[in-house]
Amino acid sequence: MRNATIPVSIPSLTVIPAGIVHVNVILNGYHLYMLTDANSHYDLPLYPRLHPASRHDAVSFVVSSVEFSQRFNLGMVDKFLLDAAHDAGPIYDLLLHQNIEPFIDLNVRGKKNTETNCDIQNFWY
């Protein structure tokens, strides 16, 4: 019988200024990324996809949306509602190239000027 080596991920702590502790962890496994019809009565799940746990949500979105559009032709997708993890220029470019209107929560850590003359109020920040 052979000796098996099992990789174990051990988090390492890094203390950065202002007393904030940052944890570096290598994630093993998968996370579920789900494309959902948010306009349906029951938020109908359209495309569940498992991605490696170490993959960022924005990358998972690109992979899932391309696979979904190649495999299914259920109708025209004209809007996408995404969270702040997807607030990146290439995501906007991809959606606009596909003639899809992006509605993406803004990432407050971004360096963009997000002030507009719209009437939407932000109560969280």
Secondary structure, 3 states (H helix, E strand, C coil): CCCCCCCCCCCEEEEEHHHEEEEECCCCCEEEEEEEECCCCCCEEEEEEEEECCCCHHHHHHHHHHHHHHHCCCCCCCEEEECHHHCCHHHHHHHHHCCCEEEECCCCCCCCCCCCCCCCCCCCC
